[in-house]
Amino acid sequence: MGLKKLYNSSMETDTYVGVADCYGIESFHNKDDTTPFDRHCKIIRADANRHRHAVYFEAELDPPAIKLINESLSRDDWAMALEWLKSMSLALVSLPQHEQSWKMIPDIDLDPYA
């Protein structure tokens, strides 16, 4: 996905990592709270669930964006959390093999087992 600049923020930012799929954000953790092994497991998880267009991400976010995403996740609104992530990330990086899925998710109709 490369680098995506949406707006300039003078606030401090944090990098969050996780997995998202056709239902929205599945996992969302501050990168500082994860290990390389944790991140590798997330990549394996995303690759194992490509049938649901699962993607691994690393996103640079400012505090207002983090708050909106966490509020959506706390309401189990995973799709809205993903929409916030996609629109409010100062930088959003993913794996090349996941690129096309970003354009399609969230969309529960993409789950072949639903």
N, C-alpha and C positions, 0 to 999 in steps of 0.2 A: 504494500500500500504506500510505502514511502513516507515522506514527510508531508503533512497536510497542515498548513497554517490557516486558521480561520479568523483569528483576531489577535491583536496584541494584548497581552496581559502584563501589568506591572507587578502582579502578585507572585509570591513564591509558588512553585509548582511541584508536584510529585508525579512519579511515574507509577502507573497501575498496570498490572498484568492480569490476564484471564482468558477465559474461553467464552465465546458466544456462538449461538446457533440459530436455527429458524424460530426458536421460541424467545430468544433474547439473550441477555447475559446470564451465563451459568456460573461463572466464578469471577471474582473481582477483588484483587489483593494489592496492597502497596508493594511495589517491587522490593523495597528495603526489608519487608517482612517475609520474603521468600528466598529460597536457596536456588542455585543453578539446577539442582535435582528437581525441586518443585516446578520450576519453569519447564524443564524437559518433560516432566509428567503431563503438564498441561498441553504441550505440543503433541505428545502421544495421544492424549485424550481427544484433541481436536482432529488429528489425522484418523483416528479409529472411528470417528463419527461424521465423516464427510458426507454420508448419505443424508444427513440433516444440515449440511452446509456449515458444519462447525469450523470455527476459526480461532486461532490463537492471536492475541493482541498485546501490544504494549502501547499505552496511551499516556501522554503528558497532559496533566489536568491541573487547573487551579482550584482553590477551595470551593468556590460556588458550584463548579461543575461536579466536584466530588460529592458535595452535599445533595445535589439534585439526583445524581445516580444512586447514592445510598438510600435516599428517601424512596425512590421508585423500587429499589430492591427490597426494602423493608415492607413494602405493600405487596410484594410478590408480583410486581408489574415489570417483569423481566424485559418485555418488548420495549416499554417506554425507557427503561434504563439504557438499553442499547441505542435507542434513538438519541438520547442525551449524549451518550459516549461518542457517537458518530458526528454529532453536530457541534459539540463543545470541546473536543480534544484540540489542544494546541499542536500536538503531533500525534499521529496514529500510525503505528507500524505493525505489519503482519507478515506472514510468510508468502512467498510468490505463489505457491500452489493454492493459497486461500483467497487470492485477489478477486476472482469472479464472484465468490460467495458474498462479499461485502455489499455488492449492488443488490442482492436479493433478500438479505435478512434484515429485520425479522419478518417472517411469513410462515405461519404454522402450516399452511397448505403444502409446504415443501417437505414435510415429514412423510416419508413413504409408508410409515407404519401407523399413522394417525387415523 
